[in-house]
């Protein structure tokens, strides 16, 4: 890819300016995809790209406090009447005149594609980020048909790309894979905060998970596995996250006799201080895209177990070398793996696995590498589209 240097910033050769962006997103505060969007926006701004944001969550308009130099437009909630939302997006496109429109998350992607169709514009590059298993999208047939209208898609795992190609029939050449990345230094710094819950003052092992209390994360499987482990090893379980299933999960914990040893910690601004001092991290999801939290736990120096779902974890974890994979929705298998780690957590092989895991994240999933790949892809796609558009317009 051709670049030239100007004040140490990447500048595309043709045309002689950086493409302007309209970024459409559901929010910025919670969730791996949302946090990744904030990181990308900050990076693109530092590199001199002109950014305008259209956001579908009013509470997340507080992004102005973090990025006061960026123009932010509130477009209403994602539950609005679709036609009204699309008209707002079309008006925003008209007023900002972007050269690239980038969206992430399924509902926002659909709005973006419908806006593309109704704008009758071939000049703008429409890019969609796919950050979760497409098989679990509501109305997958409708979504599948619309995604074919996007100029390009960015998947965060090879499993996601393969599914989009093999099951949805999308063109392989239109889908690019960029894995998520994390800032190891920042995570390590935040993990040093020692204001913790009293359980960490005890000597009992602590099992921890971080994730929204939604069906996807399948905390019920983890609670059942914990109830099995607790019969042999006295331990604690901390569940960081919030969501509509909290009451039913608390009821389940009571019914299997582990309520007193389970803490529903709700959302935590700094989960790393908990992760780094826990004995074991578990991701019990029924499906994923590419879970950031696994990378974060590996950086925090805690052994990790994940369900071996279709996409994501198996691209992060080498079983027995950087962590452990267990069958999906199998409390007994999960309990067996938990029991093994808790019994052997002071042994050399577990320490080697923890060390290997952090090295793998730093080598393959760094934040710097992720943002570099996004920027290079944005610029490359724009250059190609710009050349093709003007070539057609001359015919």
N, C-alpha and C positions, 0 to 999 in steps of 0.2 A: 504494500500500500504506500502511495506517495504522500509524503509530508514535507513541509519545510519549516524551519525553526524561526520563531519570532518571539522574543522575550520568553524563551523556554516553553512556549505553548504550541500545541499541535494545531496547524492551520491547513485546511484542505486546499489542494492546488486549484481545482475548478469547481465552482467559482471561487474567487479570492475572498472568501469569508466563511465563517462557521454557519452551519444551518441553524435556523431558529426552530425552537421546539414548543409545541403545546403538549403538556403531559396531563393526561386524564387519570385520576386515581380515586379510589374510594376513601382514602384517609392516610394518616401518617403515623399514628401513635402506637398501635398494637399490631402484632403479627409480623412474621418474617418478611413477607412481600412488601408490606408498608415501610418497614425500616430500611429495606434495601432501596426503595424508591427515594427516600430522603438522602441516603448516601450518594446515589447516582446524581440527584439534583445538585447537591453541594459540589460534587466533583465537576459536573458539566459547567456550573457557574464559575468555578475557579479557572476552568480552561477557556472562559470567555464566550460560552454559548449563551444566546438569548433565550431565556426560559419563561414561559407563562404556564401557570398551573390551573387546571379546572378540577375542583374537588367536590365529591358527593357526600361529604360529611361536615356539617357546620362546626361541630366541636373541634374538628381537625384543622379548621382555619387558623388555629393557633400556630400553624407552621410559619405564619408571618413573624412570630416572635423569634423563631430559629433562623429564618431566612428573610430578613426584612427588606432585602433588595430585590425580591422576586415578586412579580405580579401574580396574585391569587384571586380566582373568581369562584364563588360558591355557586354550584349548579343545582342545589337541592339534594334531597336524599335519593338513594338508589331505588327506593320504593315508589317514586313518583310515577305518574302516568308516562309511559315511554315516549309518546309523541311530544309532550311538553319538554321532557329532558332532551330529546334529540334536537328540538328547535333551539333550546338554549345553547347546546353544543355548536350547532350551525352558526348561531349568532356570534359565539365566541371565536369560531374559526374565521369568520368574516372580519372581525375587529382586530384579531392578532396576526392574521396572514402567516401562519406557520409553514415551514417547509417539511417538518417531520411532526407527526402526531404519534405519540407513544402512550399506550395504555397497558394496564396490568389488572388482573383479577377478572373473572368471567363476566360479571354483570356489566362492568365498565367496558370491557372489550366488545360486547354486543352493541352497546350504545355507540362506540367508536365506529364500528363497521357499518351500522345503519346510517350514521352521519356521513360516512364516505360514499355510500350508495346514493344518498339524497343530495349530496353536494355536487355530484357529477364532475368531480375534479380528479384529473389524472396527474396533476402537478405535485400534489402533496403525497409524501410517503407515509403510509399508515402501517405502523409496527405494533404487534400485539405480543405481550408477554404471557406465557402460559406457565403458571407456577404451581399447579396442582394436577392430580390425576384426572384427565379428561373423562374417564369412564364414569366418574361420579358427578359430573356436571348435571344440573337439572336441565331437562329438555336437550339432551345431547344431539339429537338429529337436527334441531333448529340451529344450535351452536355450530355444529359441523358444517352446515350449509353456509352460514355466515362467514366462518373463518376462511373459506376459500376466496373471499373478496379482499382479504388483507394482502398488502404487498409482501410482507414478511412476518414470520412468527419467531419469537425467541423462547425456546424451551430451557428450563433449568436442569434438565437431566436427559440423558440419552434414552432412558426408558420412556419418558414423555414423548420425545420426538418419534421413536419407533411406533408408539401407539397412534400418534396423529397420522403417520404415514400408512401403517398397515391396517388400522381399524377405521380411520376416518377418510382414507384415500387422499390425503393432502400431499402436495408435491414436496418431495424430499429436499429439493433445491431451495425451497422457500422457507425452510425451518433451520434455524441455527441454534446450537446448544452453547449456553454460557452457564457454568455452575455458579452457585452462590459462593460468596467469600465472606470472611469475617476478619475483624481487626484484632489480632491476637494480643497486641500490646495494650490496647484499650481494655479488652476483657480482663487481662491480667491485673491491670491497675484497679479496675472497679472491684475485682474479687478480693482486694486487700481490705476492703471495708469490714470491720469486725463487729458492727452492731447487728447481732444475731438473736434469733429465738433461743430460749433457755435450753432447748433440747441439745443444742450443739455444745453445751457445757458438760453434758453427760458422756459416758464412754460407749453408749449403745450405738450400733451401726445405724446410719440414716440412709434410706432409699429416697430418691427424689425424682420428680418428673415436672416438666414445664410445658404447658399447653392449654389452649382454650378448652373449657368443659363442654365440648360438642361431641356428637357421636363419632366423628372421624377419629378422635384421639383415643377412643375406647379405654377410658380410665377404669371402666368396670372390670376389664380383664386384669388390669394391674392390681386392683383392690382384692380380687379373688386370689390372685397369685400370692399377694402379701399375706392373706389369711392363712395360706398353706405354710408359707415360710415361718410365720410367727409361732406356729406350733412347735417348731424346733429351735429357732433362733430369736431371742428377744430383740426387737428392732423397732424402728420408727419409719413412718411414711409421710413425706411432705409433698403435697400436690399444689404447685403454683399455677394459677390460672383462674379465670372466671368464665361463667357462661350459664346457659339455661339448665344444665344437668346437675348443678351443684346439690340441690335438695335430694334428688334421686340417688346421687352417688353417696351422699352422707347417710341416707337411709340404708344403702347397700352395706356401707362400712359397719353400721350398727348391727345389721342382720347377720354378718359373718364374724362379728365379735372383735373388730379391729378399730372401732371408732375412737377409743381412748388413745390409741397409738398412731392415729392419722390426723394430720393437720391440713385443712384446706386453707392455704395461705392467700388465696385470691391473687390478683395481679400485683406484681412486684416490679418497681422501676429498675431495681438492680438485682436480678436473680443470680448473678455470678458469685456474689458473696455466699450464697447458699450452696450453689453448685460446687464451688471449690472446696467446701468443708464437708461435703457429703461422702458417703461410702460408695455410692453406686447411682448412676443415672439410667432411667428407663424411658424409652419411647415405645408406647404400646399401640400405636396408631393402626387403623385398619387400611388406610391409604395415605399416601404422601406425594409430594412433588419432589422436593429436595430440601429436607428439614434442616434449617439453620441451627436449630437448637442442638442437634447432634454435634455439629462442628464446635459450637460454643462449649458444650460439656467436655469435649475432647481437649480443648484448649485449657479448660479449668483443671485438668489433671484428675478427672474422675473416670473410672471404668464405665463403659456404656454398653447397654443391651438395647437392641431394637428389634421389633418385629420385621421379618423379611418380606415386606410388602413389595409390590411390583416395581415401584419407581423410587429412587432416592437412596435409601439406606444402604443397599448393596453396592452403590457407586461410592459410598463413603467408607463403609466398614469392610475390612478383610477379616472374616470370622476367625477368631483365635489369635489374630495378629494385632489388630487395632481396636478390637471390640468383639461383640458377640451378636449373632443373629438367631432369632427363634421363630418358630412357625406363627403365623397370624392367628390371633384370637384363641390361644391355647394356654390357659392359666397354669396348667400342670407343667408344661414345657418351660414356661417363663419362670415358674417357681423353682424348678430344678436348676436353671441357670443362675438365678439370684442366689440360691443356696450355695452353689459352687463358688461364686465370687466372694460372698460374705465369709465363707469358711477359709478361703485362701487369699484374702485381700492383702495380707502382709507378706505373702510369698513373692519370690523374685519374678516369677512368670507374669503375675498381674502387674508388677511395677514396669516390666518390659513392655507390656501391652499399652499401658498408660503413656509411656515415653514414645512408643511408636506412633500412637494416635496423634499426639501433639505435633510430632515431626511431619506427619502426613498432611495435617491441616495447613501447617505453615508452608509446606512445599507445593501443595496442589490447590488449596482453597483460600488463598490470601485475599484480603480486601483489595490490595493494590492490583493483583492480577485480574480480579473481576471487573473493576472499573476500567482498566486498560482495555480489556476485551470488549466491553460495552461501547466505549468511545470509538475504538477502531471499527467496530461493526457499524455503528451509526454513520460514521463518516464515509465508510466504504459503500454502504447501501445508498446513501444520499448521492455520492459522486456518480454511481452507476445509473441511478434513477434520473438524475439531472441530465446526464449525457443522452440516455434513451429518450427522455421527454423532448429535448430540443432537437434530437435527430428526427423524431416523428413529426414534430411541428414544422420542419422544413420541407417535408414531403408534400 
